[in-house]
């Protein structure tokens, strides 16, 4: 019995701890489920057992969230009698009075909290955050101003003050404070641009840009301004797409400070993405003009200017001679800087130019095979090169060897997106070559892929084959459609168009509609946009297949976006979200709709 009693005494603390953990977990569960009354009772019991202030805080929060203001007031007043300087209690009591429509009493307790500040940054920030959490931004400002006095440091909390004025949409004071903060802490540029970006995103009356431009302009016109404001001006001008002005800022920045050539790269990339290819070239050339010596961005500019020109030529459907000169420039670059992992993107560009622009697939294959032999290539880059080579083999009408390569990639990358993509490519090749049931089986497997793009393709194709495959009557039209799509991959566009047109007489509506979709896609790629738009409009209004209508609407929205018909594209994206919420395009359409809303 004595031994049993002794063991019981030993186990008692562990039992008590286990019970407390169970009660704590239950209390937090009640809190998360918004069962505030039950949670409040448990948190108080836990506080009485442990005297942990965290449980007491949650008890009061539950009372406030549950609008049990009288109980919360009673608890707070009780504890303030023994801890009258507790700022948590003071702010919570002030908040309760605010909710009860007693602003004078609320201000009385907020004021007490501010007066109880001690000259420590952590204490000042803590109280300010409490005010921000209850959206009392004015009191947060008063907290920081009092903190400056206590610390005898006028430059303290400038960014935090600016953040509070941002939340109050007082952009004039916000910008003044951000400028003062950067004067004192130029290394915080990224933090300030992040906050300004937030302000621009949530500016419902479009006033913040005017303030930024005026205040920043006044600073950069001063001859002795800090270089950080040239960087801030570059950032702002890129946001509003004034690339020429950004270049002026970059020139001023590089005149004052060394090691800032990256600003030209930043401008070039933004301009290129926006289709301003001439400005991008101008920015890249500013880097190249500085020569190779002590220029960390020289090779980056050399490589990216090649990519920029390729994009420009493809978009403008430049003559083949332009692509030939570009390929020669890529070849010269690789001869000068060799086949190394750092130059992989130039090698891939050269291969693509040979294959898809100059009709020299054997030269393209030679570049890829040489690239695969590069030393120190990691698995992802090896897989990328094998992908490029498998795609090239498919383009060269060699689907069997392409399938072997895709299989190798899949086995080297099990259960990740690279492996799934290789499996998807195999499924497409099976579809193109008429092995329809095997292709459908692979698409079915890939419907659960982690990548949304892979999953969406698999869902659509599995559904399409299931709806249009017939064992009894044969699948002649379905096989012809698959071959037409393969001709599109191989850029045999005239033959593909002839086959797609002939399928307009099919007896299967699903095949007729998909053939029309593929024709629209092909015409779009050939810049015959008016013809493409007519087909898509017809499918949008007349197709009996829901998934076909959804894809037609998506293609049409993309086309209108390219034509800068923002209003038309926005309406189509909105239609996909509201009436085709079950389609694979609804999520992406919602994202694109929100982007267009900001313009």
C-alpha positions as CSV (number, residue, x, y, z in Angstrom):
1,X,0.0,0.0,0.0
2,X,2.9,2.4,0.8
3,X,4.5,1.6,-2.5
4,X,1.2,2.2,-4.3
5,X,0.7,5.5,-2.5
6,X,4.2,6.5,-3.4
7,X,3.7,5.8,-7.1
8,X,0.4,7.7,-7.0
9,X,2.2,10.7,-5.6
10,X,4.8,10.4,-8.4
11,X,2.2,10.1,-11.1
12,X,-0.1,12.9,-9.8
13,X,1.8,15.8,-11.3
14,X,1.9,14.0,-14.7
15,X,-1.9,13.4,-14.5
16,X,-2.5,17.0,-13.6
17,X,-0.3,18.2,-16.5
18,X,-2.1,15.9,-18.9
19,X,-5.5,17.2,-17.7
20,X,-4.3,20.8,-18.1
21,X,-3.1,20.1,-21.6
22,X,-6.5,18.5,-22.5
23,X,-8.4,21.4,-21.0
24,X,-6.1,23.9,-22.8
25,X,-6.6,22.1,-26.2
26,X,-10.4,22.1,-25.6
27,X,-10.4,25.8,-24.7
28,X,-8.5,26.7,-27.9
29,X,-10.9,24.5,-29.9
30,X,-13.9,26.3,-28.5
31,X,-12.2,29.6,-29.3
32,X,-11.5,28.7,-32.9
33,X,-15.1,27.5,-33.3
34,X,-16.3,30.9,-31.9
35,X,-17.9,29.2,-28.9
36,X,-16.7,32.1,-26.7
37,X,-18.7,31.5,-23.6
38,X,-17.4,27.9,-23.2
39,X,-13.9,29.0,-24.1
40,X,-14.0,31.9,-21.6
41,X,-15.0,29.6,-18.7
42,X,-12.2,27.1,-19.5
43,X,-9.5,29.8,-19.9
44,X,-10.4,31.3,-16.5
45,X,-10.2,27.8,-14.9
46,X,-6.8,27.3,-16.5
47,X,-5.7,30.8,-15.3
48,X,-6.8,30.0,-11.7
49,X,-4.8,26.8,-11.8
50,X,-1.6,28.1,-13.5
51,X,-1.6,31.9,-13.0
52,X,-0.5,32.1,-16.7
53,X,-1.3,35.6,-18.0
54,X,-1.8,34.1,-21.5
55,X,-4.9,32.2,-20.3
56,X,-6.2,35.4,-18.6
57,X,-5.7,37.3,-21.9
58,X,-7.7,34.7,-23.8
59,X,-10.4,34.7,-21.2
60,X,-10.9,38.5,-21.7
61,X,-10.7,38.2,-25.5
62,X,-13.4,35.6,-25.4
63,X,-15.6,37.8,-23.3
64,X,-15.1,40.7,-25.7
65,X,-15.5,38.7,-28.9
66,X,-18.7,37.2,-27.4
67,X,-19.9,40.7,-26.6
68,X,-20.1,39.8,-22.9
69,X,-19.0,43.4,-22.1
70,X,-20.3,43.6,-18.6
71,X,-18.5,40.5,-17.5
72,X,-15.3,41.6,-19.3
73,X,-15.5,45.0,-17.6
74,X,-16.0,43.4,-14.2
75,X,-12.9,41.1,-14.7
76,X,-10.7,43.9,-16.0
77,X,-11.6,46.3,-13.1
78,X,-10.9,43.5,-10.6
79,X,-7.4,42.9,-12.0
80,X,-6.6,46.6,-12.5
81,X,-7.0,47.0,-8.7
82,X,-3.9,44.9,-8.2
83,X,-2.1,45.8,-11.5
84,X,-3.2,49.3,-12.4
85,X,-0.5,49.8,-15.0
86,X,-1.2,46.7,-17.1
87,X,-1.6,48.2,-20.6
88,X,-3.4,45.1,-21.9
89,X,-6.1,45.5,-19.3
90,X,-6.3,49.3,-19.9
91,X,-6.6,49.0,-23.7
92,X,-9.2,46.2,-23.4
93,X,-11.3,48.2,-21.0
94,X,-11.0,51.2,-23.3
95,X,-12.2,49.0,-26.2
96,X,-15.2,47.8,-24.2
97,X,-16.3,51.3,-23.4
98,X,-15.8,52.2,-27.1
99,X,-18.1,49.3,-28.1
100,X,-20.7,50.5,-25.5
101,X,-20.8,54.0,-27.0
102,X,-18.8,55.6,-24.1
103,X,-16.0,57.4,-26.0
104,X,-14.9,59.7,-23.2
105,X,-14.3,56.7,-20.8
106,X,-12.7,54.8,-23.7
107,X,-10.2,57.7,-24.2
108,X,-9.5,57.9,-20.5
109,X,-8.2,54.3,-20.4
110,X,-6.3,54.6,-23.7
111,X,-4.6,57.7,-22.3
112,X,-3.7,55.8,-19.1
113,X,-2.1,53.1,-21.3
114,X,0.0,55.6,-23.2
115,X,1.1,57.4,-20.0
116,X,2.3,54.1,-18.5
117,X,4.8,53.6,-21.4
118,X,8.4,53.0,-20.3
119,X,11.4,54.1,-22.5
120,X,11.9,50.8,-24.2
121,X,11.2,50.1,-27.9
122,X,9.7,46.7,-27.2
123,X,7.1,48.2,-24.8
124,X,6.3,51.1,-27.2
125,X,5.9,48.7,-30.2
126,X,3.8,46.3,-28.1
127,X,1.2,49.0,-27.1
128,X,1.1,50.4,-30.6
129,X,0.4,47.0,-32.1
130,X,-2.4,46.5,-29.6
131,X,-4.0,49.8,-30.8
132,X,-3.5,48.7,-34.4
133,X,-5.2,45.4,-33.8
134,X,-8.4,47.2,-32.7
135,X,-8.0,49.7,-35.6
136,X,-7.2,52.6,-33.3
137,X,-4.6,54.0,-35.6
138,X,-4.7,57.4,-34.1
139,X,-3.8,56.0,-30.7
140,X,-1.0,54.0,-32.3
141,X,0.3,57.2,-33.7
142,X,0.1,58.9,-30.3
143,X,2.0,55.9,-28.8
144,X,4.9,56.2,-31.3
145,X,5.1,60.0,-30.8
146,X,5.2,59.5,-27.0
147,X,7.9,56.8,-27.6
148,X,10.0,59.3,-29.5
149,X,9.9,61.6,-26.5
150,X,10.7,58.9,-24.0
151,X,13.7,57.7,-26.1
152,X,14.7,61.3,-26.9
153,X,15.0,60.1,-30.5
154,X,13.0,62.0,-33.2
155,X,13.9,59.5,-35.9
156,X,12.5,56.5,-34.0
157,X,9.4,54.7,-35.4
158,X,9.2,56.8,-38.6
159,X,8.3,53.7,-40.7
160,X,5.8,52.5,-38.2
161,X,4.2,56.0,-38.1
162,X,4.0,55.9,-41.9
163,X,2.4,52.5,-41.8
164,X,-0.3,53.9,-39.5
165,X,-1.0,56.8,-41.7
166,X,-1.2,54.4,-44.6
167,X,-4.0,52.5,-42.8
168,X,-5.8,55.8,-42.3
169,X,-5.2,56.6,-46.0
170,X,-3.4,59.9,-45.0
171,X,-1.0,59.4,-47.9
172,X,0.6,62.9,-47.5
173,X,1.9,62.1,-44.0
174,X,2.6,58.5,-44.9
175,X,5.0,59.6,-47.7
176,X,6.7,62.3,-45.6
177,X,7.5,59.8,-43.0
178,X,8.7,57.1,-45.4
179,X,11.0,59.7,-47.0
180,X,12.4,60.6,-43.5
181,X,12.8,57.0,-42.7
182,X,14.8,56.3,-45.9
183,X,17.0,59.3,-45.2
184,X,17.9,57.7,-41.8
185,X,17.7,54.1,-43.0
186,X,18.5,53.8,-46.7
187,X,18.9,50.0,-46.4
188,X,15.1,49.7,-45.8
189,X,14.2,50.5,-49.4
190,X,12.6,47.1,-50.0
191,X,10.4,47.4,-46.9
192,X,9.2,50.9,-48.0
193,X,8.5,49.8,-51.6
194,X,6.5,46.9,-50.2
195,X,4.4,49.2,-48.2
196,X,3.9,51.6,-51.1
197,X,2.9,48.7,-53.3
198,X,0.3,47.8,-50.6
199,X,-0.9,51.4,-50.5
200,X,-1.3,51.5,-54.3
201,X,-3.1,48.2,-54.4
202,X,-5.7,49.3,-51.9
203,X,-6.1,52.9,-53.0
204,X,-9.8,53.0,-54.0
205,X,-9.8,56.7,-55.0
206,X,-6.5,56.6,-57.0
207,X,-4.8,59.4,-55.0
208,X,-1.7,57.7,-53.7
209,X,0.2,57.9,-57.0
210,X,-0.3,61.6,-57.2
211,X,1.2,62.0,-53.7
212,X,4.1,59.6,-54.4
213,X,5.0,61.4,-57.6
214,X,4.8,64.9,-56.1
215,X,6.7,64.1,-52.8
216,X,9.4,61.9,-54.5
217,X,9.8,64.4,-57.3
218,X,10.5,67.2,-54.8
219,X,13.3,65.1,-53.3
220,X,15.0,64.0,-56.5
221,X,15.1,67.5,-57.8
222,X,17.4,68.4,-54.9
223,X,21.0,68.1,-56.2
224,X,22.3,66.6,-52.9
225,X,19.7,63.9,-52.5
226,X,20.7,60.4,-51.3
227,X,21.0,57.7,-54.1
228,X,18.3,55.6,-52.4
229,X,15.7,58.1,-53.7
230,X,16.9,57.5,-57.3
231,X,16.3,53.8,-56.6
232,X,12.9,54.6,-55.2
233,X,12.1,56.7,-58.3
234,X,13.2,53.8,-60.6
235,X,10.9,51.5,-58.7
236,X,7.9,53.9,-59.0
237,X,8.4,54.6,-62.6
238,X,8.5,50.9,-63.4
239,X,5.2,50.6,-61.5
240,X,3.6,53.2,-63.8
241,X,5.5,51.9,-66.9
242,X,7.5,55.0,-67.6
243,X,10.6,53.2,-68.7
244,X,12.3,56.2,-70.3
245,X,12.1,58.1,-67.0
246,X,13.3,55.0,-65.1
247,X,16.4,55.0,-67.4
248,X,17.1,58.7,-66.5
249,X,16.9,57.7,-62.8
250,X,19.2,54.8,-63.4
251,X,21.8,57.0,-65.1
252,X,21.7,59.4,-62.2
253,X,22.0,56.5,-59.7
254,X,25.0,55.1,-61.5
255,X,26.6,58.5,-61.7
256,X,26.5,58.8,-57.9
257,X,27.1,55.2,-56.8
258,X,29.1,52.2,-57.9
259,X,27.7,48.7,-58.3
260,X,24.3,49.8,-59.4
261,X,24.3,48.5,-63.0
262,X,21.7,46.0,-61.9
263,X,19.1,48.8,-62.0
264,X,19.4,48.7,-65.8
265,X,18.8,45.0,-65.8
266,X,15.7,45.6,-63.7
267,X,14.4,48.2,-66.2
268,X,15.2,46.0,-69.2
269,X,13.3,43.0,-67.8
270,X,10.2,45.1,-66.9
271,X,10.2,46.8,-70.3
272,X,10.7,43.5,-72.2
273,X,7.8,41.9,-70.2
274,X,5.7,44.9,-71.2
275,X,6.6,44.5,-74.9
276,X,8.8,47.6,-74.9
277,X,11.6,45.8,-76.6
278,X,13.5,48.8,-77.9
279,X,13.7,50.3,-74.4
280,X,14.8,46.9,-73.1
281,X,17.7,46.8,-75.6
282,X,18.6,50.4,-74.7
283,X,18.8,49.4,-71.0
284,X,20.8,46.3,-71.7
285,X,23.2,48.3,-73.8
286,X,23.8,50.7,-70.9
287,X,25.3,47.7,-69.1
288,X,27.3,46.5,-72.0
289,X,28.8,50.0,-72.6
290,X,30.6,49.6,-69.3
291,X,32.7,46.7,-70.7
292,X,33.5,43.3,-69.2
293,X,36.0,44.4,-66.5
294,X,34.5,44.7,-63.0
295,X,31.0,44.4,-64.5
296,X,29.0,41.7,-62.7
297,X,26.1,42.2,-65.0
298,X,27.8,42.0,-68.4
299,X,27.1,38.4,-69.1
300,X,23.5,38.7,-67.8
301,X,22.9,41.6,-70.2
302,X,24.5,39.7,-73.1
303,X,22.3,36.6,-72.5
304,X,19.1,38.5,-71.8
305,X,19.3,40.7,-74.8
306,X,19.3,37.6,-77.0
307,X,16.2,36.3,-75.3
308,X,14.6,39.8,-75.6
309,X,15.3,39.9,-79.4
310,X,13.9,36.4,-79.9
311,X,10.6,37.4,-78.1
312,X,10.4,40.6,-80.2
313,X,11.0,38.7,-83.5
314,X,8.4,36.0,-82.7
315,X,5.8,38.6,-81.7
316,X,6.4,40.7,-84.7
317,X,6.6,37.7,-87.1
318,X,10.0,39.0,-88.3
319,X,11.5,37.6,-91.5
320,X,13.7,34.5,-91.3
321,X,16.8,36.5,-91.8
322,X,16.3,38.2,-88.4
323,X,16.2,34.8,-86.7
324,X,19.3,33.7,-88.7
325,X,21.3,36.6,-87.4
326,X,20.1,36.0,-83.9
327,X,21.1,32.3,-84.1
328,X,24.6,33.4,-85.3
329,X,24.9,35.7,-82.3
330,X,23.9,32.9,-80.0
331,X,26.4,30.6,-81.7
332,X,29.2,33.2,-81.3
333,X,28.3,33.6,-77.6
334,X,28.5,29.9,-77.0
335,X,31.9,29.7,-78.8
336,X,33.2,32.6,-76.6
337,X,31.8,31.4,-73.3
338,X,31.6,27.7,-73.9
339,X,29.0,25.0,-73.0
340,X,28.7,25.5,-69.2
341,X,25.6,25.4,-66.9
342,X,25.8,29.2,-66.6
343,X,25.1,29.5,-70.4
344,X,22.4,26.9,-70.6
345,X,19.6,29.3,-71.5
346,X,21.6,30.5,-74.6
347,X,22.2,27.0,-75.7
348,X,18.5,26.2,-75.4
349,X,17.6,29.4,-77.3
350,X,20.0,28.4,-80.1
351,X,18.5,25.0,-80.3
352,X,15.0,26.5,-80.5
353,X,16.0,28.9,-83.2
354,X,17.5,26.1,-85.3
355,X,14.5,23.8,-84.8
356,X,11.4,26.0,-84.9
357,X,12.5,29.1,-86.9
358,X,15.2,28.0,-89.3
359,X,14.0,24.4,-90.0
360,X,17.4,22.9,-89.1
361,X,16.3,20.2,-86.6
362,X,19.5,18.2,-86.9
363,X,21.6,21.3,-85.8
364,X,19.1,21.8,-83.0
365,X,19.6,18.2,-81.9
366,X,23.4,18.5,-82.0
367,X,23.2,21.6,-79.7
368,X,21.0,19.7,-77.2
369,X,23.1,16.6,-77.2
370,X,26.2,18.7,-76.6
371,X,24.4,20.6,-73.8
372,X,23.4,17.3,-72.1
373,X,27.1,16.5,-71.8
374,X,27.8,19.6,-69.7
375,X,29.6,19.0,-66.5
376,X,28.0,19.8,-63.1
377,X,24.4,19.8,-64.5
378,X,21.9,19.1,-61.7
379,X,19.0,16.6,-62.2
380,X,16.4,19.3,-63.0
381,X,18.5,20.9,-65.7
382,X,19.3,17.5,-67.2
383,X,15.6,16.7,-67.2
384,X,14.9,20.1,-68.9
385,X,17.4,19.3,-71.7
386,X,15.9,15.9,-72.2
387,X,12.5,17.4,-72.3
388,X,13.7,19.8,-75.0
389,X,15.2,16.9,-77.0
390,X,12.1,14.8,-76.6
391,X,10.0,17.7,-77.8
392,X,12.3,18.1,-80.7
393,X,12.1,14.4,-81.6
394,X,8.3,14.7,-81.5
395,X,8.5,17.7,-83.8
396,X,10.7,15.8,-86.2
397,X,8.0,13.1,-86.4
398,X,9.8,10.6,-84.3
399,X,7.3,10.0,-81.5
400,X,8.7,6.6,-80.5
401,X,12.2,7.9,-79.5
402,X,10.5,10.9,-77.9
403,X,8.4,8.5,-75.8
404,X,11.5,6.7,-74.7
405,X,13.1,9.9,-73.5
406,X,9.9,11.0,-71.7
407,X,9.9,7.6,-69.9
408,X,13.5,8.1,-68.8
409,X,12.5,11.5,-67.4
410,X,9.5,10.1,-65.6
411,X,11.5,7.4,-64.0
412,X,14.2,9.8,-62.8
413,X,11.6,12.1,-61.3
414,X,8.9,9.9,-59.6
415,X,6.0,11.7,-57.9
416,X,7.0,15.2,-58.7
417,X,5.8,17.8,-61.3
418,X,8.7,17.0,-63.8
419,X,7.7,13.3,-63.7
420,X,4.1,14.1,-64.1
421,X,4.8,16.4,-67.1
422,X,6.8,13.7,-68.8
423,X,3.9,11.3,-68.3
424,X,1.5,14.0,-69.7
425,X,3.7,14.4,-72.8
426,X,3.6,10.6,-73.3
427,X,-0.1,10.7,-73.1
428,X,-0.3,13.4,-75.7
429,X,2.0,11.4,-78.1
430,X,-0.2,8.4,-77.6
431,X,-3.2,10.5,-78.5
432,X,-1.5,12.0,-81.5
433,X,-0.6,8.6,-82.9
434,X,-4.0,7.1,-82.4
435,X,-3.5,5.0,-79.3
436,X,-6.6,6.5,-77.8
437,X,-7.5,4.1,-75.0
438,X,-4.0,4.1,-73.6
439,X,-3.8,7.9,-73.8
440,X,-7.1,8.2,-71.9
441,X,-5.9,5.8,-69.2
442,X,-2.8,8.0,-68.8
443,X,-4.9,11.2,-68.7
444,X,-7.1,9.6,-66.0
445,X,-4.1,8.9,-63.9
446,X,-2.8,12.5,-64.2
447,X,-6.1,14.1,-63.1
448,X,-4.8,14.1,-59.6
449,X,-1.4,15.7,-60.4
450,X,-0.2,18.4,-58.1
451,X,0.4,20.9,-60.9
452,X,-2.9,22.6,-61.8
453,X,-1.9,23.0,-65.5
454,X,-1.1,19.3,-65.8
455,X,-4.3,18.3,-63.9
456,X,-6.5,20.6,-66.0
457,X,-5.1,19.2,-69.3
458,X,-5.6,15.7,-68.1
459,X,-9.2,16.3,-67.0
460,X,-10.1,17.9,-70.3
461,X,-8.5,15.3,-72.5
462,X,-9.8,12.3,-70.4
463,X,-13.3,13.8,-70.7
464,X,-13.0,14.5,-74.4
465,X,-11.9,11.0,-75.3
466,X,-14.5,9.4,-73.1
467,X,-17.3,11.4,-74.7
468,X,-16.2,10.8,-78.3
469,X,-14.6,7.3,-78.4
470,X,-16.9,4.7,-79.9
471,X,-16.0,1.0,-80.1
472,X,-18.9,0.0,-82.4
473,X,-18.6,2.5,-85.2
474,X,-14.8,3.1,-85.2
475,X,-13.0,6.3,-84.4
476,X,-11.9,7.6,-87.8
477,X,-12.8,11.2,-87.1
478,X,-11.3,11.2,-83.7
479,X,-8.0,9.8,-85.1
480,X,-8.0,12.4,-87.9
481,X,-8.5,15.2,-85.3
482,X,-5.6,13.8,-83.2
483,X,-3.4,13.8,-86.3
484,X,-4.4,17.3,-87.1
485,X,-3.3,18.4,-83.7
486,X,0.0,16.6,-84.2
487,X,0.4,18.5,-87.4
488,X,0.0,21.7,-85.4
489,X,2.8,20.6,-83.1
490,X,5.0,20.0,-86.1
491,X,4.1,23.4,-87.5
492,X,2.6,21.9,-90.7
493,X,-0.1,24.5,-90.5
494,X,-1.6,24.3,-94.0
495,X,-2.2,20.5,-93.7
496,X,-3.5,21.0,-90.2
497,X,-6.1,23.6,-91.3
498,X,-7.2,21.4,-94.2
499,X,-7.8,18.5,-91.9
500,X,-9.6,20.6,-89.3
501,X,-11.9,22.1,-92.0
502,X,-12.8,18.7,-93.2
503,X,-13.9,17.7,-89.7
504,X,-16.7,20.3,-89.8
505,X,-18.7,17.5,-91.6
506,X,-18.2,15.0,-88.7
507,X,-21.4,13.4,-87.3
508,X,-20.0,13.9,-83.7
509,X,-20.7,17.4,-82.3
510,X,-17.8,17.1,-79.8
511,X,-15.3,16.5,-82.6
512,X,-16.7,19.3,-84.7
513,X,-16.4,21.7,-81.7
514,X,-12.9,20.7,-80.7
515,X,-11.7,20.9,-84.3
516,X,-13.1,24.4,-84.4
517,X,-11.3,25.3,-81.1
518,X,-8.1,24.0,-82.5
519,X,-8.5,26.0,-85.7
520,X,-9.1,29.1,-83.7
521,X,-6.0,28.4,-81.7
522,X,-4.0,27.9,-84.8
523,X,-5.3,31.1,-86.5
524,X,-4.6,33.0,-83.3
525,X,-1.0,31.8,-83.4
526,X,-0.8,32.9,-87.1
527,X,-2.0,36.4,-86.1
528,X,-5.3,35.9,-88.0
529,X,-7.1,37.1,-84.9
530,X,-10.4,38.3,-86.6
531,X,-11.0,34.8,-88.0
532,X,-10.1,33.2,-84.7
533,X,-12.4,35.6,-82.8
534,X,-15.4,34.7,-85.1
535,X,-15.0,31.0,-84.5
536,X,-14.7,31.5,-80.7
537,X,-17.8,33.7,-80.6
538,X,-19.7,31.1,-82.5
539,X,-18.6,28.3,-80.1
540,X,-19.3,30.5,-77.1
541,X,-22.9,31.0,-78.2
542,X,-23.8,27.7,-80.0
543,X,-21.8,24.8,-78.6
544,X,-23.8,22.3,-76.6
545,X,-20.7,21.2,-74.8
546,X,-20.2,23.1,-71.6
547,X,-16.4,22.5,-71.4
548,X,-16.1,23.6,-75.1
549,X,-17.9,26.9,-74.3
550,X,-15.7,27.5,-71.3
551,X,-12.5,27.0,-73.3
552,X,-13.8,29.2,-76.1
553,X,-14.6,32.0,-73.6
554,X,-11.1,31.6,-72.1
555,X,-9.4,31.8,-75.5
556,X,-11.5,34.8,-76.5
557,X,-10.7,36.6,-73.2
558,X,-7.0,36.0,-73.8
559,X,-7.3,37.3,-77.4
560,X,-9.1,40.5,-76.2
561,X,-6.5,41.1,-73.6
562,X,-3.8,41.0,-76.2
563,X,-5.9,43.4,-78.3
564,X,-6.1,45.7,-75.2
565,X,-9.8,45.3,-75.1
566,X,-9.7,45.3,-71.3
567,X,-13.5,45.8,-70.8
568,X,-14.3,42.9,-73.2
569,X,-11.8,40.6,-71.6
570,X,-13.0,41.5,-68.1
571,X,-16.6,40.6,-68.9
572,X,-15.5,37.3,-70.3
573,X,-13.4,36.4,-67.3
574,X,-16.4,37.4,-65.1
575,X,-18.6,35.2,-67.1
576,X,-16.3,32.2,-66.5
577,X,-16.3,32.8,-62.8
578,X,-20.0,33.3,-62.4
579,X,-21.5,30.8,-64.9
580,X,-18.7,28.3,-65.4
581,X,-17.5,28.0,-61.8
582,X,-17.0,24.2,-62.2
583,X,-14.7,24.6,-65.2
584,X,-11.0,24.2,-65.0
585,X,-10.7,27.8,-66.0
586,X,-12.7,29.5,-63.3
587,X,-9.8,30.0,-60.8
588,X,-7.4,31.4,-63.4
589,X,-10.2,33.6,-64.8
590,X,-10.8,35.0,-61.3
591,X,-7.2,35.9,-61.0
592,X,-7.0,37.5,-64.4
593,X,-10.2,39.4,-63.7
594,X,-8.8,40.9,-60.5
595,X,-5.6,41.9,-62.4
596,X,-7.6,43.7,-65.1
597,X,-9.7,45.4,-62.4
598,X,-6.5,47.2,-61.1
599,X,-5.8,48.7,-64.6
